[in-house]
């Protein structure tokens, strides 16, 4: 059977074979599973990541948090403002740099993170549920390898 041609001198490349397309679909699938598992908390995956980063760091400026979650400062700052408006974090002007804000979890933010941890972990498990435990570990290692190879220089 002959290959189909686009008439432009190149062979067609099915979407289901393109890494970028598959990564985007996998992200969509995970976000849907996260929303399904965590809807009652009214927290986005990005906000969950920021709360998690603050739980580890205790206090961090917005730029550091943006690097932690691999997003631009503007998007990160918007998410932090929404978390602050709900009382989950505090953002205070730093004494040593009046342009920077130091962020930390409030008691309410820590309690929310603790309450939603089981549901959030379930979303991650559900994302990879079709793989064996060995495949899941290998897949995570492969993703880490790809991410590490493409670390952006700030």
C-alpha positions in Angstrom: 0.0 0.0 0.0 1.4 3.4 -1.0 1.8 6.2 1.5 -0.6 9.1 1.2 1.0 12.3 0.0 0.1 15.8 0.9 0.9 16.9 -2.6 3.5 19.2 -1.2 6.4 16.8 -1.3 6.2 15.8 2.4 4.7 12.8 4.0 1.8 13.4 6.4 2.7 13.2 10.1 -0.3 11.9 12.1 -1.1 13.9 15.2 -1.0 10.7 17.3 2.7 10.3 16.5 3.8 13.8 17.4 5.4 14.3 20.8 4.2 17.9 21.2 0.6 16.9 20.4 0.7 13.9 22.8 2.2 16.0 25.6 -0.5 18.7 25.1 -3.2 15.9 25.2 -1.6 14.4 28.3 -1.7 17.8 30.0 -5.3 18.2 29.1 -6.1 14.8 30.5 -4.3 15.5 33.7 -5.9 18.9 34.2 -9.4 17.3 33.7 -8.5 14.5 36.2 -7.2 17.1 38.7 -10.4 19.1 38.3 -12.5 16.0 38.8 -10.7 14.9 41.9 -10.1 18.4 43.4 -13.2 20.4 42.3 -14.5 20.9 45.8 -11.3 22.8 46.8 -11.7 25.3 44.0 -7.9 25.3 43.4 -6.2 25.1 40.0 -3.2 22.8 39.4 -1.0 26.0 39.3 -2.3 27.2 42.6 -1.8 23.7 44.1 1.8 23.8 42.8 2.4 27.2 44.4 0.9 26.0 47.7 3.1 22.9 47.6 6.2 25.0 46.8 5.5 27.3 49.7 5.0 24.3 52.0 8.5 23.2 51.2 10.2 26.6 51.1 8.2 28.1 54.1 8.9 31.7 52.7 9.8 32.6 49.1 9.6 35.7 46.9 7.4 35.6 43.8 10.3 35.3 41.4 11.6 32.2 43.1 8.1 30.7 43.1 7.8 31.4 39.4 11.0 29.5 38.8 9.7 26.6 41.0 6.5 26.2 39.0 8.2 27.0 35.6 5.9 29.9 34.7 6.4 33.6 34.0 6.3 36.1 36.9 3.1 37.8 35.7 1.1 34.5 35.6 2.6 33.4 38.9 1.8 36.8 40.6 -1.8 36.6 39.4 -2.2 33.2 40.9 -0.6 34.3 44.2 -2.9 37.3 44.4 -5.9 35.0 44.0 -4.5 32.7 46.8 -4.0 35.8 49.0 -7.5 37.1 48.4 -8.8 33.7 49.7 -6.6 33.8 52.7 -4.3 30.9 51.8 -1.1 32.9 51.6 0.4 36.1 52.8 2.4 38.4 50.5 4.4 41.1 52.3 6.8 43.7 50.9 10.3 42.6 51.7 12.3 45.0 53.8 15.5 44.5 51.8 13.9 45.0 48.4 10.7 47.0 48.4 9.9 45.8 44.9 9.8 42.1 46.0 7.1 40.3 48.0 7.8 37.5 50.4 5.1 34.9 50.3 4.2 32.2 52.9 1.3 29.9 53.6 -1.2 30.9 56.2 -2.7 28.4 58.6 -5.7 28.2 56.3 -3.5 27.6 53.3 -1.6 24.8 55.1 -4.9 23.2 56.2 -6.3 23.4 52.6 -3.1 21.8 51.2 -3.4 19.0 53.8 -7.1 18.4 53.0 -6.6 18.2 49.3 -3.4 16.2 49.2 -5.1 12.8 48.9 -7.4 14.0 46.1 -4.5 15.7 44.2 -2.3 12.6 44.5 -5.3 10.5 43.2 -5.4 12.8 40.1 -1.7 12.1 39.5 -2.2 8.4 40.0 -5.3 8.4 37.7 -3.2 10.1 35.0 -0.9 7.2 34.8 -3.3 4.4 35.8 -3.2 2.7 32.4 0.5 2.0 33.0 2.0 -0.7 35.2 3.9 0.5 38.3 7.2 -0.2 36.6 6.0 1.7 33.5 4.9 4.6 35.7 8.3 4.9 37.3 10.0 4.7 34.0 7.7 7.3 32.4 8.3 9.7 35.3 12.1 9.2 34.9 11.8 9.9 31.1 9.8 13.0 31.7 12.4 14.2 34.3 15.1 13.6 31.8 13.4 15.6 29.1 12.7 18.5 31.5 16.2 18.5 32.8 17.6 18.6 29.2 15.5 21.7 28.5 16.0 23.8 31.5 15.7 27.5 30.5 18.5 29.8 31.4 17.2 32.8 33.2 
